[in-house]
Amino acid sequence: MDRAGRRTVYAGGMNEPHSRSIGRTILAVLVLVVAAWFLLHALIGIVAWLAGVAVVVVAVVAVIWALRILL
């Protein structure tokens, strides 16, 4: 109740206790770690693919350059 004696009503989840369930917290951390692991591996895969493409392009340019010099 507020100072005027009226009952205070809060929206939705405002009346829930502030303490978190330890199980939900651990589950949230595990989900976050697994998602981060997948994203990191996807990012590493993309970078490795780009590096492989760059190596192939440099090799092709090197072969073309060498053939122009020799022939």
Secondary structure, 3 states (H helix, E strand, C coil): CCCCCCCCCCCHHHHCCCCCCHHHHHHHHHHHHHHHHHHHHHHHHHHHHHHHHHHHHHHHHHHHHHHHHHC
